Each structure stands twice: as structure tokens, then as C-alpha cells.
Amino acid sequence: MSTLLSRDDCARIMAEAINMVFEKLHMQQTVEGIAVYPAGEDVWLVDVVIRNLSDDTTWTSLLIIPPVKEQTDKKD
């Protein structure tokens, strides 16, 4: 049985996970915002905005999540 998550669910889960990593590494950064966008068939683009708390700057990181291998194997 598989569970489908909404884009908002994925964004919240990723933001919490990234913030936990920053905390464990004692980094002075926090996730300011995160968005998950469809970027093609079974491909997702994740835009993460991170704030550096020590100098109040922000930067962004873009991640592309490809389809799972099982899905790409079915297309071949």
C-alpha cells in the first residue's frame, strides 16, 4: 500500500528535515521557505530558501527529484 503526499506535505517534511540537519550540525541557518513544483512527467523541482542567521543573508538551492527507477524502467 502506498501513501500519496501533497506538494505541501513534501515541502513541510523537507523543511523540517533540513532544519534538523542544520540544528545537529550547529549551523546558524534555517529554512525560510520551500516550494515543490512539477517539472515534467514524474519529475519535481524543489526550491529551498535558506537564511543565514549570523549575517541575515538568504540564499537559494534548487533540487530536481527524478522519477523513481521503477517508473523509468517501465517506460523503456
C-alpha positions, 0 to 999 in steps of 0.5 A: 500500500502506498501513501500519496503526499501533497506538494505541501506535505513534501515541502513541510517534511523537507523543511523540517528535515533540513532544519534538523540537519542544520540544528545537529550540525550547529549551523546558524541557518534555517529554512525560510521557505520551500516550494515543490513544483512539477517539472515534467512527467514524474519529475519535481523541482524543489526550491529551498530558501535558506537564511543565514542567521549570523549575517541575515543573508538568504540564499537559494538551492534548487533540487530536481527529484527524478522519477523513481527507477521503477517508473523509468524502467517501465517506460523503456 
